[in-house]
Amino acid sequence: MKILVIQQKMIGDVLVSSIICNNLRAAYPEAQIDYLVYASTTPVLEGNSSIDNVILFEEKHRKSKKELLKLGLKIRNENYDLLIDAYSKLESWILVFLSGAKRKISYQKPGRTFLYTDNVPFEPFPKTNLGLAIERRLSLLEPLDLKTEINPIPKLFVSEEENQNAIALFEKYEVKKDRKTIMISLLGSEKLKTYPLEFMSKVVDYVADNADVNILFNYFPKQLEEAKTVFNACKPSTQSKIYFDLLGGDLRSFIGLVNQCDAIMGNDGGAINMAKALDKPSFIIFSPWIEKKIWATFEDGIHHLSVHLKDYRPALFENKTEKMLKKESLDLYEKFLPDFFEDRVKLFLKQNGFN
C-alpha cells in the first residue's frame, strides 16, 4: 500500500498531523507512507520512522501554476492507494484532484466533497481534553476502521548527539545544575500572536518570584530587540536567573535545548507544540483571536494549563467572529492583564514541582 498525507502549514500543524502517519504505520507496517509539507517544517520530522518520504511544498509551487502542476503530476505518478488531506485548502485540493489516488479522505466542507471518497465531519467542539487540533486529525483515520490502538500524542525524536550538544551549551553558559529549567516562549509567530512584551516581563517575574529556576528565552536573532525589551523590564532578581544568550543555532538545536528543560511557558505556537511532543509540561498564553478549544491540547489542569482573555472577560467576545477578533486582537491583548492569571502561574509551578 502507498499512502500520502498532506499537511501544508506551520510547524505546529505539521507536528500534530504527524500522528496520522504514526498511527498508519502501526496499522500498516509494510506500507509506504509519504508526507507532503512546507520545506521550512521538516526539522520536526527528523528521526520519525513512520514517514518514508517527505515531499516538499515549496514557494515555487505557490507562485507558479506550472510548478504546482508538475508537483501534482509527480504525485500522480506515484500511484497512491490512499491520500489523507489534513490541510484541505485550495493548494491541496488541486493536488488531490491531480493525484489519481484510489481513496481520498478529508474534512466535509461545502463545495469540495466531490474531490474525496470519504468526507469526515469537521467537528466544532472537542469531546475530550485532547483538543480539536488532535481530535480532528484522528477523525481522518476513522473511515479506515483501523484495528490497532490509536496513539494521539505527537512525537519528536532527539539524537544522542543533539542531546550532548545541548548539554554542552548548558555547561558553556554555566546553567545551574541544582535548579530546574523553564523555557519561555517569548514571541509568537507574528505580532497578533505575541503577548504584549511589558506584560510578558511580568509573567517572567512571577516565575522567578515563585520558583528557584533557570530561565531560557526562546527567540530568533532577528527578534533580539524584542527579547531585550522583555529582559530589561524584568526585576534584577529575575534577570539574574535568565540565561539570555543561550540559544540554539537552528530548529534542531532548539529541540535539543527544550529536551533539557523541565517545562515551557509563554505564547502559543510551534515551540509549545514541540515541547509537548517531548513530554514537557506547558503553560500557554493564547492570543485573543485564537480558539483555545483547538490548540489547548492535552489540557489537564496540572501538566498542561492555558489562559485566554475569554476566560476572564467573556463579554468582550460576544457576537464576535474570528475575523473581527483578529482585527481587534492588539487592543484585546492590552486588556489581558497578567494579574488575571498570576494565581494560575503559581499553581502550574507548584503542581509541577518548581517550588
KAGI-V66702 format. One record per residue. N is the residue number from 1. RES is the residue in three letters. PHI is phi in radians with two decimals (NA if undefined). Layout:
# KAGI-V66702
n->N res->RES phi->PHI
n->N res->RES phi->PHI
This chain:
# KAGI-V66702
n->1 res->MET phi->NA
n->2 res->LYS phi->-2.03
n->3 res->ILE phi->-2.21
n->4 res->LEU phi->-2.14
n->5 res->VAL phi->-1.93
n->6 res->ILE phi->-1.96
n->7 res->GLN phi->-2.63
n->8 res->GLN phi->-1.31
n->9 res->LYS phi->2.70
n->10 res->MET phi->-1.48
n->11 res->ILE phi->-0.98
n->12 res->GLY phi->-1.04
n->13 res->ASP phi->-1.15
n->14 res->VAL phi->-1.14
n->15 res->LEU phi->-1.14
n->16 res->VAL phi->-1.12
n->17 res->SER phi->-1.23
n->18 res->SER phi->-1.13
n->19 res->ILE phi->-1.13
n->20 res->ILE phi->-1.11
n->21 res->CYS phi->-1.08
n->22 res->ASN phi->-1.07
n->23 res->ASN phi->-1.31
n->24 res->LEU phi->-1.14
n->25 res->ARG phi->-1.11
n->26 res->ALA phi->-1.12
n->27 res->ALA phi->-1.42
n->28 res->TYR phi->-2.22
n->29 res->PRO phi->-1.06
n->30 res->GLU phi->-1.65
n->31 res->ALA phi->-1.26
n->32 res->GLN phi->-1.59
n->33 res->ILE phi->-2.03
n->34 res->ASP phi->-1.91
n->35 res->TYR phi->-2.34
n->36 res->LEU phi->-1.72
n->37 res->VAL phi->-2.52
n->38 res->TYR phi->-1.15
n->39 res->ALA phi->-1.02
n->40 res->SER phi->-1.23
n->41 res->THR phi->-1.76
n->42 res->THR phi->-1.11
n->43 res->PRO phi->-1.00
n->44 res->VAL phi->-1.36
n->45 res->LEU phi->-1.81
n->46 res->GLU phi->-1.08
n->47 res->GLY phi->1.49
n->48 res->ASN phi->-1.49
n->49 res->SER phi->-1.30
n->50 res->SER phi->-1.31
n->51 res->ILE phi->-1.96
n->52 res->ASP phi->-1.45
n->53 res->ASN phi->-2.40
n->54 res->VAL phi->-1.74
n->55 res->ILE phi->-1.75
n->56 res->LEU phi->-1.60
n->57 res->PHE phi->-1.73
n->58 res->GLU phi->-1.89
n->59 res->GLU phi->-1.03
n->60 res->LYS phi->-1.10
n->61 res->HIS phi->-1.27
n->62 res->ARG phi->-1.40
n->63 res->LYS phi->-1.52
n->64 res->SER phi->-2.14
n->65 res->LYS phi->-1.11
n->66 res->LYS phi->-1.11
n->67 res->GLU phi->-1.18
n->68 res->LEU phi->-1.12
n->69 res->LEU phi->-1.09
n->70 res->LYS phi->-1.06
n->71 res->LEU phi->-1.15
n->72 res->GLY phi->-1.07
n->73 res->LEU phi->-1.24
n->74 res->LYS phi->-1.08
n->75 res->ILE phi->-1.14
n->76 res->ARG phi->-1.06
n->77 res->ASN phi->-1.19
n->78 res->GLU phi->-1.34
n->79 res->ASN phi->0.95
n->80 res->TYR phi->-1.19
n->81 res->ASP phi->-1.42
n->82 res->LEU phi->-2.43
n->83 res->LEU phi->-2.24
n->84 res->ILE phi->-2.06
n->85 res->ASP phi->-1.77
n->86 res->ALA phi->-1.54
n->87 res->TYR phi->-1.62
n->88 res->SER phi->0.97
n->89 res->LYS phi->-2.27
n->90 res->LEU phi->-0.89
n->91 res->GLU phi->-1.04
n->92 res->SER phi->-1.37
n->93 res->TRP phi->-1.04
n->94 res->ILE phi->-1.10
n->95 res->LEU phi->-1.17
n->96 res->VAL phi->-1.09
n->97 res->PHE phi->-1.06
n->98 res->LEU phi->-1.45
n->99 res->SER phi->-1.13
n->100 res->GLY phi->1.23
n->101 res->ALA phi->-1.09
n->102 res->LYS phi->-1.18
n->103 res->ARG phi->-2.25
n->104 res->LYS phi->-2.32
n->105 res->ILE phi->-2.11
n->106 res->SER phi->-2.77
n->107 res->TYR phi->-1.41
n->108 res->GLN phi->-1.39
n->109 res->LYS phi->-2.33
n->110 res->PRO phi->-0.98
n->111 res->GLY phi->1.47
n->112 res->ARG phi->-2.37
n->113 res->THR phi->-1.10
n->114 res->PHE phi->-1.14
n->115 res->LEU phi->-1.28
n->116 res->TYR phi->-2.08
n->117 res->THR phi->-1.43
n->118 res->ASP phi->-2.30
n->119 res->ASN phi->-1.99
n->120 res->VAL phi->-1.67
n->121 res->PRO phi->-0.95
n->122 res->PHE phi->-1.60
n->123 res->GLU phi->-1.13
n->124 res->PRO phi->-1.54
n->125 res->PHE phi->-2.32
n->126 res->PRO phi->-1.27
n->127 res->LYS phi->-1.81
n->128 res->THR phi->-2.42
n->129 res->ASN phi->-1.48
n->130 res->LEU phi->-1.16
n->131 res->GLY phi->1.56
n->132 res->LEU phi->-1.11
n->133 res->ALA phi->-0.99
n->134 res->ILE phi->-1.41
n->135 res->GLU phi->-1.04
n->136 res->ARG phi->-1.13
n->137 res->ARG phi->-1.09
n->138 res->LEU phi->-1.15
n->139 res->SER phi->-1.11
n->140 res->LEU phi->-1.24
n->141 res->LEU phi->-1.58
n->142 res->GLU phi->-1.03
n->143 res->PRO phi->-1.07
n->144 res->LEU phi->-1.47
n->145 res->ASP phi->0.84
n->146 res->LEU phi->-1.12
n->147 res->LYS phi->-1.64
n->148 res->THR phi->-1.68
n->149 res->GLU phi->-1.24
n->150 res->ILE phi->-1.43
n->151 res->ASN phi->-1.86
n->152 res->PRO phi->-1.56
n->153 res->ILE phi->-1.71
n->154 res->PRO phi->-1.12
n->155 res->LYS phi->-2.25
n->156 res->LEU phi->-1.95
n->157 res->PHE phi->-2.11
n->158 res->VAL phi->-1.96
n->159 res->SER phi->-1.34
n->160 res->GLU phi->-1.09
n->161 res->GLU phi->-1.10
n->162 res->GLU phi->-1.13
n->163 res->ASN phi->-1.09
n->164 res->GLN phi->-1.15
n->165 res->ASN phi->-1.12
n->166 res->ALA phi->-1.17
n->167 res->ILE phi->-1.07
n->168 res->ALA phi->-1.10
n->169 res->LEU phi->-1.14
n->170 res->PHE phi->-1.02
n->171 res->GLU phi->-1.22
n->172 res->LYS phi->-1.02
n->173 res->TYR phi->-1.62
n->174 res->GLU phi->0.94
n->175 res->VAL phi->-1.15
n->176 res->LYS phi->-1.16
n->177 res->LYS phi->-1.34
n->178 res->ASP phi->-1.55
n->179 res->ARG phi->-2.13
n->180 res->LYS phi->-1.30
n->181 res->THR phi->-2.16
n->182 res->ILE phi->-2.05
n->183 res->MET phi->-1.55
n->184 res->ILE phi->-1.80
n->185 res->SER phi->-1.37
n->186 res->LEU phi->-1.28
n->187 res->LEU phi->-2.35
n->188 res->GLY phi->-1.39
n->189 res->SER phi->-1.22
n->190 res->GLU phi->-2.71
n->191 res->LYS phi->-1.07
n->192 res->LEU phi->-1.24
n->193 res->LYS phi->-2.06
n->194 res->THR phi->-2.05
n->195 res->TYR phi->-1.02
n->196 res->PRO phi->-0.81
n->197 res->LEU phi->-1.04
n->198 res->GLU phi->-1.18
n->199 res->PHE phi->-1.27
n->200 res->MET phi->-1.09
n->201 res->SER phi->-1.08
n->202 res->LYS phi->-1.13
n->203 res->VAL phi->-1.08
n->204 res->VAL phi->-1.10
n->205 res->ASP phi->-1.07
n->206 res->TYR phi->-1.00
n->207 res->VAL phi->-1.09
n->208 res->ALA phi->-1.16
n->209 res->ASP phi->-1.23
n->210 res->ASN phi->-1.94
n->211 res->ALA phi->-2.68
n->212 res->ASP phi->-1.55
n->213 res->VAL phi->-2.31
n->214 res->ASN phi->-1.49
n->215 res->ILE phi->-2.16
n->216 res->LEU phi->-1.92
n->217 res->PHE phi->-1.81
n->218 res->ASN phi->-1.74
n->219 res->TYR phi->-2.74
n->220 res->PHE phi->-1.53
n->221 res->PRO phi->-0.91
n->222 res->LYS phi->-1.22
n->223 res->GLN phi->-1.78
n->224 res->LEU phi->-0.99
n->225 res->GLU phi->-1.13
n->226 res->GLU phi->-1.12
n->227 res->ALA phi->-1.10
n->228 res->LYS phi->-1.11
n->229 res->THR phi->-1.04
n->230 res->VAL phi->-1.15
n->231 res->PHE phi->-1.03
n->232 res->ASN phi->-1.17
n->233 res->ALA phi->-1.48
n->234 res->CYS phi->-1.35
n->235 res->LYS phi->-1.17
n->236 res->PRO phi->-0.94
n->237 res->SER phi->-1.15
n->238 res->THR phi->-1.31
n->239 res->GLN phi->-0.99
n->240 res->SER phi->-1.17
n->241 res->LYS phi->-1.73
n->242 res->ILE phi->-1.64
n->243 res->TYR phi->-1.76
n->244 res->PHE phi->-1.10
n->245 res->ASP phi->-1.59
n->246 res->LEU phi->-1.43
n->247 res->LEU phi->-2.29
n->248 res->GLY phi->-1.47
n->249 res->GLY phi->-1.35
n->250 res->ASP phi->-2.67
n->251 res->LEU phi->-1.13
n->252 res->ARG phi->-1.18
n->253 res->SER phi->-1.23
n->254 res->PHE phi->-1.10
n->255 res->ILE phi->-1.05
n->256 res->GLY phi->-1.06
n->257 res->LEU phi->-1.14
n->258 res->VAL phi->-1.06
n->259 res->ASN phi->-1.12
n->260 res->GLN phi->-1.59
n->261 res->CYS phi->-1.54
n->262 res->ASP phi->-1.85
n->263 res->ALA phi->-2.99
n->264 res->ILE phi->-2.31
n->265 res->MET phi->-2.45
n->266 res->GLY phi->2.34
n->267 res->ASN phi->-1.15
n->268 res->ASP phi->-1.08
n->269 res->GLY phi->2.74
n->270 res->GLY phi->-1.03
n->271 res->ALA phi->-1.07
n->272 res->ILE phi->-1.10
n->273 res->ASN phi->-1.15
n->274 res->MET phi->-1.18
n->275 res->ALA phi->-1.09
n->276 res->LYS phi->-1.09
n->277 res->ALA phi->-1.19
n->278 res->LEU phi->-1.71
n->279 res->ASP phi->1.14
n->280 res->LYS phi->-1.76
n->281 res->PRO phi->-1.03
n->282 res->SER phi->-2.41
n->283 res->PHE phi->-2.24
n->284 res->ILE phi->-1.93
n->285 res->ILE phi->-1.86
n->286 res->PHE phi->-1.50
n->287 res->SER phi->-1.18
n->288 res->PRO phi->-1.01
n->289 res->TRP phi->-1.65
n->290 res->ILE phi->-1.57
n->291 res->GLU phi->-1.43
n->292 res->LYS phi->-1.04
n->293 res->LYS phi->-1.10
n->294 res->ILE phi->-1.46
n->295 res->TRP phi->-1.85
n->296 res->ALA phi->-1.44
n->297 res->THR phi->-1.33
n->298 res->PHE phi->1.07
n->299 res->GLU phi->-1.12
n->300 res->ASP phi->-2.23
n->301 res->GLY phi->1.34
n->302 res->ILE phi->-2.15
n->303 res->HIS phi->-1.42
n->304 res->HIS phi->-2.29
n->305 res->LEU phi->-2.15
n->306 res->SER phi->-2.59
n->307 res->VAL phi->-2.31
n->308 res->HIS phi->-2.53
n->309 res->LEU phi->-0.94
n->310 res->LYS phi->-1.08
n->311 res->ASP phi->-1.11
n->312 res->TYR phi->-1.95
n->313 res->ARG phi->-2.30
n->314 res->PRO phi->-1.05
n->315 res->ALA phi->-1.08
n->316 res->LEU phi->-1.17
n->317 res->PHE phi->-1.87
n->318 res->GLU phi->-1.17
n->319 res->ASN phi->1.03
n->320 res->LYS phi->-1.93
n->321 res->THR phi->-1.45
n->322 res->GLU phi->-1.02
n->323 res->LYS phi->-1.10
n->324 res->MET phi->-1.15
n->325 res->LEU phi->-1.14
n->326 res->LYS phi->-1.12
n->327 res->LYS phi->-1.14
n->328 res->GLU phi->-1.65
n->329 res->SER phi->-0.98
n->330 res->LEU phi->-1.12
n->331 res->ASP phi->-1.18
n->332 res->LEU phi->-1.16
n->333 res->TYR phi->-0.97
n->334 res->GLU phi->-1.13
n->335 res->LYS phi->-1.54
n->336 res->PHE phi->-1.60
n->337 res->LEU phi->-1.20
n->338 res->PRO phi->-1.09
n->339 res->ASP phi->-1.03
n->340 res->PHE phi->-0.99
n->341 res->PHE phi->-2.12
n->342 res->GLU phi->-0.98
n->343 res->ASP phi->-1.14
n->344 res->ARG phi->-1.24
n->345 res->VAL phi->-1.09
n->346 res->LYS phi->-1.07
n->347 res->LEU phi->-1.09
n->348 res->PHE phi->-1.03
n->349 res->LEU phi->-1.10
n->350 res->LYS phi->-1.14
n->351 res->GLN phi->-1.20
n->352 res->ASN phi->-1.90
n->353 res->GLY phi->1.27
n->354 res->PHE phi->-1.71
n->355 res->ASN phi->-1.40
